[in-house]
Amino acid sequence: MFTSFPSETQILGLYFPPLFVSILAGLLCALVLAKLLDLIRLDRFFWHPPLAFASLWVLATALISLFIFSP
């Protein structure tokens, strides 16, 4: 019937929904990827770097939600 999908995650006594944790993890991954792209100078191929960062953030959040917090 039901799987062991986490309904809440506890961090320092505070309860957070799994999507919030995925969003924060996606932000950290996107920051690392953006810094890496900046170091190897691939960011010059982006038309609008903040828009590319936002898309990296959405992509990382979706992948983390899909593979870590999947039901």
C-alpha positions in Angstrom: 0.0 0.0 0.0 2.1 2.9 1.3 5.9 3.1 0.9 8.3 4.7 3.3 8.0 8.1 1.7 9.2 10.7 4.3 6.4 13.1 5.1 8.6 15.4 7.1 12.3 15.8 7.7 13.6 16.9 11.1 16.6 19.3 11.2 17.6 20.7 14.6 14.1 20.1 16.0 12.3 21.8 13.1 10.2 19.8 10.7 10.4 20.6 7.0 8.6 19.1 4.0 10.7 17.0 1.6 10.3 19.4 -1.2 11.9 22.2 0.9 14.9 20.0 1.5 15.1 19.2 -2.2 14.9 22.9 -3.1 17.8 23.7 -0.7 19.9 20.7 -2.0 19.1 21.8 -5.6 20.3 25.3 -4.7 23.6 24.0 -3.4 24.1 21.8 -6.4 23.3 24.7 -8.8 25.7 27.0 -6.9 28.5 24.4 -7.3 27.7 23.8 -10.9 27.6 27.6 -11.7 30.9 28.1 -10.0 32.4 25.2 -11.9 31.1 26.6 -15.2 32.6 29.9 -14.3 36.0 28.5 -13.5 36.3 26.6 -16.8 34.9 29.6 -18.6 31.8 27.9 -20.1 29.5 30.6 -18.7 30.4 32.9 -21.6 28.2 30.8 -23.9 25.0 31.6 -21.9 22.9 34.4 -23.3 21.5 35.3 -19.8 23.6 33.8 -17.0 21.0 34.4 -14.2 18.4 32.6 -16.3 20.9 29.7 -16.9 21.4 29.6 -13.1 17.7 29.4 -12.5 17.3 26.5 -15.0 20.2 24.7 -13.3 18.5 25.1 -10.0 15.2 23.8 -11.3 17.0 20.8 -13.0 19.0 19.9 -9.9 15.9 20.2 -7.7 13.9 18.0 -10.0 16.6 15.3 -10.2 17.1 15.3 -6.4 13.4 15.0 -5.9 13.1 12.2 -8.4 16.0 10.1 -7.2 16.2 10.8 -3.5 12.6 11.6 -2.4 10.7 9.5 -4.9 7.7 7.6 -3.5 
